[in-house]
Structures are given as C-alpha cells and as structure tokens.
C-alpha cells in the first residue's frame, strides 16, 4: 500500500515534475494544457447534464432572463 501524504494524486504527480527546471514558455504551455484539459472535462459534464435533462437553448434564454429580473429588484 502507498504512503499516505495528505495530497491528492494529481498533487503528487505534479510534485514529481518540480524537480525539473522548465523555461517560462514551457511553464506557460503546461498551464495551458491543464486549463484546456479541465475546461474539456467541465464541458463534457455540462453536456451530459444538458442531455439528461433534455435542456434546450430556450431554457438558457429563460434562465438568463430570470437572473436579470432578480437583479433588477429593489
């Protein structure tokens, strides 16, 4: 069984990379890859909910109008 560190598996994996010096350009590229990965995961989760709930574009319009009405209340 592995050692318990109190860190998540992704934190442990990223810590392994810290021993390597990377250029600012490489660091930026790594950040972009991570951002794209998590954005894709969020998009896929949203699409799954969208399909399960059979939501439509009109639902989004309705929600945005509800939000605006709430903000305009005194």
C-alpha positions as CSV (number, residue, x, y, z in Angstrom):
1,X,0.0,0.0,0.0
2,X,1.3,3.5,-0.8
3,X,2.4,6.1,1.6
4,X,-0.3,8.5,2.8
5,X,0.8,12.0,2.2
6,X,-2.4,14.0,2.6
7,X,-2.0,15.2,-1.0
8,X,-4.3,14.3,-3.9
9,X,-3.0,12.0,-6.7
10,X,-2.6,15.0,-9.0
11,X,-0.7,17.0,-6.5
12,X,1.7,14.1,-6.0
13,X,2.2,13.8,-9.8
14,X,2.8,17.5,-10.2
15,X,5.3,17.5,-7.4
16,X,7.3,14.9,-9.3
17,X,7.7,17.5,-12.1
18,X,9.0,20.2,-9.8
19,X,12.5,18.6,-9.8
20,X,12.7,19.6,-13.5
21,X,13.5,23.2,-14.4
22,X,11.4,24.3,-17.3
23,X,11.5,27.6,-19.2
24,X,8.8,30.2,-18.8
25,X,7.5,29.2,-22.2
26,X,7.2,25.5,-21.2
27,X,5.6,26.5,-17.9
28,X,3.0,28.6,-19.8
29,X,2.4,25.6,-22.2
30,X,1.9,23.2,-19.3
31,X,-0.6,25.7,-17.7
32,X,-2.5,25.9,-20.9
33,X,-2.6,22.1,-21.3
34,X,-4.0,21.8,-17.8
35,X,-6.5,24.6,-18.4
36,X,-7.7,23.0,-21.6
37,X,-8.0,19.6,-20.0
38,X,-10.1,20.8,-17.1
39,X,-12.2,23.0,-19.4
40,X,-12.9,20.0,-21.6
41,X,-13.9,17.9,-18.5
42,X,-16.3,20.7,-17.5
43,X,-17.8,20.9,-21.0
44,X,-18.3,17.2,-21.1
45,X,-20.0,17.1,-17.7
46,X,-22.2,20.1,-18.7
47,X,-23.2,18.4,-22.0
48,X,-24.1,15.2,-20.1
49,X,-26.4,17.1,-17.8
50,X,-27.8,19.0,-20.7
51,X,-28.7,15.8,-22.5
52,X,-30.0,14.0,-19.4
53,X,-32.3,16.9,-18.5
54,X,-33.3,17.4,-22.2
55,X,-32.5,21.1,-21.9
56,X,-32.9,23.5,-24.9
57,X,-31.5,26.8,-26.0
58,X,-34.7,28.4,-24.9
59,X,-34.1,27.1,-21.3
60,X,-30.9,29.0,-21.3
61,X,-32.6,32.2,-22.5
62,X,-35.3,31.7,-19.9
63,X,-32.7,31.3,-17.1
64,X,-30.8,34.4,-18.2
65,X,-34.0,36.4,-18.2
66,X,-34.8,35.1,-14.7
67,X,-31.4,36.2,-13.4
68,X,-31.9,39.7,-14.9
69,X,-35.3,40.1,-13.3
70,X,-33.9,39.1,-9.9
71,X,-31.0,41.7,-10.2
72,X,-33.4,44.5,-11.0
73,X,-35.5,44.0,-7.8
74,X,-35.0,46.7,-5.2
